[in-house]
Amino acid sequence: MSDQQALLARASRLFPGGVLGSHRSGTGLEFVVREARGAHLWDVAGRRYIDYLLGSGPMLLGHAHPAVVEAVERQLGRGTTYMLLNEPIIELAEEIVRAVPCAEQVRFTSSGSEATFFALRVARAYRGRDKILKFEGGFHGTHDYALMSVSPRTPKAFPAATPDSGGIPHALQGEVLIAPYNDLATAEAIIDAHHDELAAVIIEPYQRVIVPAPGFLTGVRTATRRHGVPLVFDEIVTGFRLAYGGAQEYYGVVPDLAAFGKVLAGGFPLAAVAGPAEIMRHLDAALEGTPQYVWQAGTLNGNPVAAVAGLATLAELRRPGTYERLFRTGARLREGLAAAARRHGLAAQVSGEAPVFDIIFTDHEVVDYRATLTADRDRIRRFNEECVRHGVIKAANKIYVSLAHTDADVDETLEVFDRILAGIAR
Ligand SMILES: Cc1ncc(COP(=O)(O)O)c(C=O)c1O
């Protein structure tokens, strides 16, 4: 048995399904990472992969970026966590406030799931209402309110929610309303009908790899503002990726609250909720003992190692020309993939913005979750598995692009895509 096979055998005994729960490579394609640098990963057997998973998005600079490594090494000798105010975390909060239009104040959490969870809790305290509205197909992490109608096989009539996981209390199903993404008339009608019960509307402004239709985000913003319902942008994927100021800068629509994670902490466990003092004040301990007070705490919140990694990442992103380069690389890969699908006569859409997109095997235009249900699931599974076989790693439903991907990486990847799509078309 090779070292890698032995490790995989140990993992299969230790972890349910043999995996960490977030990513599956496919049966027989599992591997164990030895190290990662730039746009590449190596497994324990020494095989190299071009990485478009990027740790599920955080590694926008690529792996082991020298500026991030240096900042982290410097901090390690000063202590790794304090649960107390520290200079790096204050600086990171300042940088969020500088970068993000809706951000006046910030609270840090350890994961994106916690960030959306606390954004919804603080919105409930502010509004004095319980229900939330989310969009079908939108993903906001794995807490009980978020795992509703993310990927229902047989969607219900709007606004009824379908839980995506076992173990979610039945009582919560009625607390979440579901609206269709990119269908402003229906979303508006649900908001108008239920505004008096709604604590918040939460949305991925760019939902998975579906681009908002012109006027959709503005319409949702107008409808929520009309009724005083806080609008929450889940910017965990889009933050610092679509633009330095996130989707709210990129699409020009400013929410009340926003959740950030992934790129913000450059590959360390840290995320954030940001918003106006008028809402964020509910997190102030001066309100303790009143129903206004929102309890938000966590052992690793404000972690200085994650903060310096985030600060180093953001400093690199502020260099002139960074986003132009990211969009150029992503557009080359996206257009090349679309051209290959056309060349092989496949019914496919390459959907999304240049920094993160994917191929969806359908001849329907992908404007919402239900359009994704028309996709050939077997083909996407084959595509993903063939990528691994050919030394390319991607997320199950995303291709994340980094600043470390070179033209040579893109050329090599496009050759792989072409070969795989030729096989799928046969
Ligand atoms: C849009 C979005 N929101 C929330 C989350 C949850 O973040 P985390 O995995 O850090 O809990 C994710 C994770 O992929 C995400 O893509």
The ligand as a MOL file (V3000), in Angstrom:
LIG
                    3D

  0  0  0     0  0            999 V3000
M  V30 BEGIN CTAB
M  V30 COUNTS 16 16 0 0 0
M  V30 BEGIN ATOM
M  V30 1 C -22.1560 32.3600 -0.0730 0
M  V30 2 C -21.6670 31.6000 1.1130 0
M  V30 3 N -22.1380 31.9110 2.3280 0
M  V30 4 C -21.7200 31.2890 3.4380 0
M  V30 5 C -20.7820 30.2660 3.3790 0
M  V30 6 C -20.3490 29.5820 4.6250 0
M  V30 7 O -19.0580 29.9280 4.9730 0
M  V30 8 P -18.1890 28.9380 5.8800 0
M  V30 9 O -17.9200 27.7110 5.0510 0
M  V30 10 O -16.9670 29.7230 6.2020 0
M  V30 11 O -19.0040 28.6220 7.0890 0
M  V30 12 C -20.2620 29.8960 2.1400 0
M  V30 13 C -19.2760 28.8140 2.0500 0
M  V30 14 O -18.9400 28.3300 0.9890 0
M  V30 15 C -20.7380 30.5670 0.9760 0
M  V30 16 O -20.2970 30.2060 -0.2420 0
M  V30 END ATOM
M  V30 BEGIN BOND
M  V30 1 1 1 2
M  V30 2 1 2 3
M  V30 3 2 2 15
M  V30 4 2 3 4
M  V30 5 1 4 5
M  V30 6 1 5 6
M  V30 7 2 5 12
M  V30 8 1 6 7
M  V30 9 1 7 8
M  V30 10 2 8 9
M  V30 11 1 8 10
M  V30 12 1 8 11
M  V30 13 1 12 13
M  V30 14 1 12 15
M  V30 15 2 13 14
M  V30 16 1 15 16
M  V30 END BOND
M  V30 END CTAB
M  END
